[in-house]
Amino acid sequence: MGIMAGLSFMCKWTMSFFVLLVSLPLIIFISNGLMDSLKGYLVILASYIVTILPWTLWIYHSYPTESISMLNGLVAPVISVIQEHQGKCYYYINAIRIYINELVYLPLLFLIYYSFKRLTFNRLLLCTWIFIPLILLSIASIKREVYIMIIAMPVFILIGLFIPIP
């Protein structure tokens, strides 16, 4: 998983961090204790760092000015609005009905209800995959429609599980 997240770093730096964040609760859930989950997560982080380190060091060595600008570009959307992409903290909750489906709130409410009632691995996977990016992106200053696509696949899976097929 760390290598795959590292390879995704090569395509889209910011989004690769969500793979690491979403995997943390899942590793804790399936592990046999805190130390076991910590060891597993450290292996994932180490393989992630080993995968991205040659590329980032080469970029920094070959293009120092541009690499510093790129690193600032990673942090800038979190603390400031760029290119007029702004919105309220509930922007993504409102936008998912536009970009995914008007009835998306029903499956989301049922997922939350049944997850509190009895948490299973599948529900935890869907909750973390949907709500961790949704919460973190809502906290950030910049709001972009394309960030909805991070949660699109688990929401489509949730809608597919929610709709009964006769």
TIFIBA-742184 format. One record per residue (C-alpha): x, y, z. Coordinates in pm, 1 decimal. Layout:
BEGIN
R         X         Y         Z
R         X         Y         Z
...
This chain:
BEGIN
R         X         Y         Z
R       0.0       0.0       0.0
R     287.2     236.5      74.7
R     443.5     175.4    -265.7
R     110.9     233.5    -441.0
R      56.9     555.5    -244.7
R     410.6     655.9    -337.1
R     339.1     594.5    -704.1
R      22.7     803.1    -675.7
R     244.0    1078.2    -534.6
R     412.4    1090.2    -874.1
R      79.2    1180.3   -1036.0
R     -95.6    1398.5    -779.8
R     100.4    1490.8    -469.2
R    -180.2    1613.9    -247.0
R    -416.5    1326.4    -314.7
R    -155.3    1064.0    -227.4
R    -165.6    1182.9     133.6
R    -533.4    1085.0     152.4
R    -438.1     722.8      82.1
R    -221.7     729.1     395.1
R    -486.4     905.3     604.3
R    -769.3     674.2     499.7
R    -559.4     364.0     559.8
R    -477.8     449.2     923.3
R    -821.5     369.5    1078.3
R    -845.8      56.9     863.5
R    -511.1     -73.6     985.6
R    -609.3      -5.7    1345.6
R    -941.2    -188.3    1290.4
R    -789.9    -504.8    1140.3
R    -480.4    -526.2    1362.7
R    -437.2    -730.2    1681.1
R    -347.7    -437.8    1899.3
R    -198.5     -92.9    1895.0
R     162.2    -207.7    1859.0
R      73.0    -438.7    1569.9
R    -112.2    -160.4    1388.7
R     171.1      83.7    1457.5
R     425.4    -158.4    1308.9
R     208.9    -212.6    1000.9
R     158.6     157.7     951.3
R     529.3     229.3     991.7
R     601.7     -24.8     716.7
R     351.7     154.8     492.5
R     505.6     495.0     570.6
R     858.7     365.9     518.0
R     773.2     213.6     179.8
R     593.3     537.5      86.1
R     897.6     747.0     174.5
R    1139.0     508.7      -1.6
R     921.5     529.9    -313.0
R     893.6     909.7    -325.2
R    1236.7    1004.4    -194.2
R    1443.3     951.6    -514.1
R    1199.0    1156.6    -720.3
R    1165.9    1443.8    -473.8
R    1542.1    1458.2    -413.4
R    1609.4    1461.5    -786.4
R    1354.0    1739.9    -836.9
R    1500.1    1940.9    -552.0
R    1856.9    1889.9    -677.0
R    1780.4    1960.8   -1044.0
R    1524.0    2238.4   -1003.4
R    1560.8    2396.6    -658.2
R    1355.1    2710.3    -726.0
R    1068.7    2522.9    -891.1
R    1063.5    2252.1    -624.0
R    1030.7    2508.8    -345.3
R     747.7    2668.0    -541.6
R     579.9    2326.2    -576.4
R     609.9    2256.9    -203.5
R     458.9    2597.0    -131.6
R     183.2    2500.9    -375.0
R     104.5    2198.5    -157.9
R      53.0    2412.7     151.3
R    -103.9    2720.3     -10.0
R    -451.4    2571.5     -77.7
R    -486.0    2476.0     288.0
R    -418.5    2820.8     429.8
R    -525.1    3060.2     153.6
R    -772.3    3088.5    -132.2
R    -619.1    3079.3    -477.3
R    -779.3    3138.1    -816.7
R   -1109.3    3253.0    -660.4
R   -1193.8    2896.8    -541.0
R   -1360.3    2974.4    -212.4
R   -1666.0    2858.2     -25.5
R   -1818.3    2789.3     312.6
R   -1718.6    2492.4     529.4
R   -2027.7    2301.8     408.8
R   -1936.8    2354.6      42.5
R   -1861.3    1986.8     -28.5
R   -2169.5    1860.3     154.8
R   -2374.9    2082.4     -73.0
R   -2171.8    2004.0    -386.4
R   -2206.3    1624.1    -370.4
R   -2574.6    1651.2    -454.7
R   -2485.7    1847.6    -767.8
R   -2195.7    1634.6    -888.7
R   -2306.7    1289.6    -776.0
R   -2681.0    1265.9    -708.9
R   -2962.4    1455.0    -539.1
R   -3052.6    1151.3    -327.0
R   -2697.3    1090.5    -202.9
R   -2783.9    1209.9     147.6
R   -3011.2     910.0     221.6
R   -2737.5     645.8     179.1
R   -2492.5     867.0     370.0
R   -2733.5     900.5     662.8
R   -2796.8     525.8     667.2
R   -2421.8     459.6     656.4
R   -2366.8     685.5     956.4
R   -2661.3     533.1    1145.8
R   -2562.7     170.8    1085.8
R   -2196.3     243.2    1149.8
R   -2280.2     374.5    1495.4
R   -2520.8      84.8    1551.8
R   -2272.8    -189.3    1447.9
R   -1940.7    -109.2    1288.6
R   -1806.9    -362.4    1039.7
R   -1492.0    -347.5     829.8
R   -1690.7    -262.5     514.4
R   -1874.5      22.4     683.6
R   -1551.8     153.2     832.6
R   -1390.0     143.6     489.0
R   -1673.4     342.1     333.6
R   -1687.6     589.3     625.0
R   -1316.1     661.1     621.9
R   -1297.6     677.9     243.6
R   -1585.8     926.6     230.5
R   -1565.8    1131.8     548.0
R   -1190.6    1179.8     609.0
R   -1134.9    1354.7     272.8
R   -1467.8    1536.1     306.2
R   -1381.2    1672.4     650.8
R   -1020.6    1762.6     568.3
R   -1112.8    1932.5     242.3
R   -1392.1    2123.6     416.6
R   -1139.0    2259.2     666.6
R    -904.7    2379.1     388.6
R    -952.8    2730.1     254.9
R    -967.6    2637.6    -112.7
R   -1280.4    2470.1    -248.6
R   -1267.7    2298.3    -588.6
R   -1529.7    2086.5    -758.9
R   -1271.8    1832.2    -873.5
R   -1200.1    1733.6    -512.3
R   -1545.3    1573.4    -499.2
R   -1405.1    1300.6    -725.3
R   -1191.2    1173.0    -436.4
R   -1505.3    1046.8    -267.3
R   -1700.7     962.5    -583.4
R   -1613.2     591.5    -599.0
R   -1706.4     505.3    -238.5
R   -2025.1     710.3    -269.9
R   -2118.7     519.5    -586.8
R   -2047.7     191.7    -404.8
R   -2263.4     310.2    -114.7
R   -2549.0     406.0    -346.9
R   -2520.8      67.0    -518.5
R   -2542.6    -110.1    -181.5
R   -2829.4     109.5     -70.5
R   -3056.1      51.6    -371.0
R   -3217.4    -292.8    -348.3
R   -3228.4    -495.5    -668.1
R   -3535.2    -719.7    -697.2
